[in-house]
Amino acid sequence: MKLENNYHSLTNSVFDNVILILKSMLVGVCAGGIAVLYRLVLGKGESFAFSLYDFVSGNLLWILLLIPVFGIVAYLIGKMVDYNPMISGSGIPQIEGILKGYFLKRKSWFSTLVCKFAGGAMGIAGGLSLGREGPSIQLGANVGEAIGNRLGNGRLEKKILIAGGASAGLAAAFNAP
């Protein structure tokens, strides 16, 4: 019997459907949790940036100290992008490429998750204007990839879990149910 790589072969019984739903729920909860944590960290970073700029506007000599600090932060973010190019931009095209089978030689999902999270947090704390939705989608997809690598049965199920993680990240970014 030849096993086909399509959705019907993946869900050929009620038991298989239930297992896929349970895996998807796990991905949704974990990806949503990471996206919510990212959103909270970015909120704190944004508050920090606003209070820092309020402080500096009253103490102009502190600008001389902040310029090299922001330069170091920019250098670190640049080094992270050099180390893992998958974290540049919103992350949505990268996830689309992964689902289509591109980017076979890339850093691990864990490296992408950590670098994207840390880079976004450092960037917004420095006052950069960053979106939350694209990175939340990529973070959620990374969680889906992690769970798919561990629990997924085949390439198609891994793709389904990655897409589910991306969807959970998007929902969490917009505070949607």
C-alpha positions, 0 to 999 in steps of 0.5 A: 500500500502506497501512502499518499502525501495529501490531506485525505491520507492524513485524516483517514480515520476519526482517531487521526482527526482527533489527534491532529486537532489535539496537536493543533490545539497544543500549537495554538496555545503555545504559539498564542502564548509566545505571541502574547508574551511578545506583545507584552514585552513590546508594550513594556519596551515602548513604555520604556522608550517613551519615559526615556525620551521624556527624561532625556528631553529634560536632561540634554546631556544624557543624549551624549550617553544615549548615542553610543548606547543606541549605536551598540543596540543597533550593532547587536541587532545587525549582528543578529540579522547577519547571524540569522537572516530569517529574522529580517522584515516582518517574517511573513515571506519567510514563513511562506517560503518555508511552507513552499519548501524554500530555505532548506539551509537556514538556522533552526526554529529556536534560533529564529524565535529567540533572535526575532523576539530579542531583536524586536524587544531591543528595537522597540525599547530603543524607540524604533517603529515596529509592527507586532503582527508580522513578527507574531506570525513568524514566532507562532509559526516557529512554535508550530514548526517546533511541535511539528518536528517533535510530534508531526507525522510527515511533511504535510502535518508539519506544514499544517502545524506551522500554518496553525502556529502562524494563525495563532500568532496572528490572532494573538497579535490582534487580541482576537479569539 
